[in-house]
Amino acid sequence: MAVPGTALSCSAHALIGCHTLWTLGAPLQATTGFVKYRASILQIGVAEHVSEMDPAWFGVSYFCSPSTRPQPLSYTAAHQPACSPPAIALPGWSGKSKPSSMTNWQVSLDSLGPAAREQFSTLESVFRLRGTTIARDNISEVIRVEADGKGYFVKRYTAAGNDIQRWVGRSRIESEWRNLQHFAEWGIPTIHLVAYGQQRWLGIHFRGAMVTDELPGSIDLARLARRSHPSQTPNLQVLIDQVAEITRVLHAHGFTHNDLHWRNLLLDEMHGRVHLIDCPKGAFWWPGPLLQYRIAKDLASLDKFGRKYLTRTQRLRFYLKYAGINKLDQDAKRAIHRVTAAYNHRMRRKGLPTDDAE
């Protein structure tokens, strides 16, 4: 057990998905996204099975200082007694010893101009970028920047995810760039990945980012539907068939998007091509009931807008194209029943009226 004035100790415990925290006589306060220290010395038991944990850090001791702690961990300054300078420091911090973090950053230099190469050359430079804010939440933000006359979208995360995902499993930003790579491998139209990577501290996600090309003249299907009713959209059936084919390919690989809404389907209006984007929650599932349940949720998410903007005949045409059949059989009817049940369950959970007649 550590005593006041000694080094902070980090050790692995054989508890899958569990991390325990102790302070010297003072309770640890936790808030969403941050851990507030109430003592300068903290002993952390880190899960043995944390994804990609660097075994070199098990049992390592080091000194901590409020001025040089990693940014995702904030503290209450009034509760901080002085402590020794750090023996290690992250890039950009004070300290003379070797950085304690590991950064993995990949850039497609061949597709970039000189200004973009400089802006996206490192994870540090990407986090220094300023641009137009597109979206923001408690752990991430999306901004739009320009370089060499082209537009780019930059998504930056300051935590691995919400709740337990902060400490266990793959980070959301890593899941997102890997899923975009899967889409490209499977022939699904998606946005071009320009740069991506993340930084880990003590084997735990510290921050990460990815950069993608802007698709000029594009609009997501949700905004398109609000702008003008789909019945007025040229080649509507072609678009429905494209969405059905994208969904079929995903599910044929045992993969579900888990956020398959119209806003995550981007239409290139110039070429009439639908692209799949924004997939941090997507995952693979073994064949069986869980996969079928997740597939039903994906289809129910698509049908949320489909019920509002498409006719019953168009929705049926979508399913026939998706399933690769010419008419409904008993298996198809059971599958549609699962989709309807998933939709109604979602509505009941949100306190909204269901449509059991569908």
Secondary structure, 3 states (H helix, E strand, C coil): CCCCCCCEEEEEECCCCCCEEEECCCCCEEECCEEEECCCCEEEEEECCCCCCCHHHCCCEECCCHHHCCCCCCECHHHCCCCCCCCCCCCCCCCCCCCCEEEEEEECHHHCCHHHHHHCCCHHHHHHCCCEEEEECCCEEEEEEEECCEEEEEEEECCCCCHHHHCCCCCHHHHHHHHHHHHHHCCCCECCEEEEEEEEECCEEEEEEEEEECCCCEEEHHHHHHHCCHHHCCCHHHHHHHHHHHHHHHHHCCEECCCCCHHHEEEECCCCEEEECCCCCCEECCCCHHHHHHHHHHHHHHHHHHHHHCCHHHHHHHHHHHHCCCCCCHHHHHHHHHHHHHHHHHHHHCCCCCCCCC
